[in-house]
Amino acid sequence: MRKEHVREITRDVFDLADRIREVDDEYRLYYNFDHERYEVRKRGEIAITWTEPLSAAMIVKLRETHVRRRTELLREIERAEAQAERDAETRRKERIGASIEDFMSAAWRKS
């Protein structure tokens, strides 16, 4: 297995290398030359990858996905799943209603 060509970015025009540490002191910004992308790593593990030009949007993404928000993220996922279930149930009821209407219309015409 070959080693990736990755270099840590310690200074940049937008001070993002410093600002990511505000989200988590262990975060570090790198550029991966093999994959042509930025990577935010913590203890060597990739937290996020970024293929767009560096911007404050990276900080927003880090804040949204940081472990401190885990409980909130889980709640958001649960709410989305519950809404999807409600929507699916509504669609099922609508299909059943349409089928009943079709059946009744056909029965009415036969009489």
Sequence and secondary structure as in RCSB ss.txt:
>XXXX:A:sequence
MRKEHVREITRDVFDLADRIREVDDEYRLYYNFDHERYEVRKRGEIAITWTEPLSAAMIVKLRETHVRRRTELLR
EIERAEAQAERDAETRRKERIGASIEDFMSAAWRKS
>XXXX:A:secstr
     EEEE   TT HHHHHHHH TTEEEEEETTTTEEEEEETTEEEEEE S   HHHHHHHHHHSGGGHHHHHH
HHHHHHHHHHHHHHHHHHHHHHHHHHHHHHHHHHH 
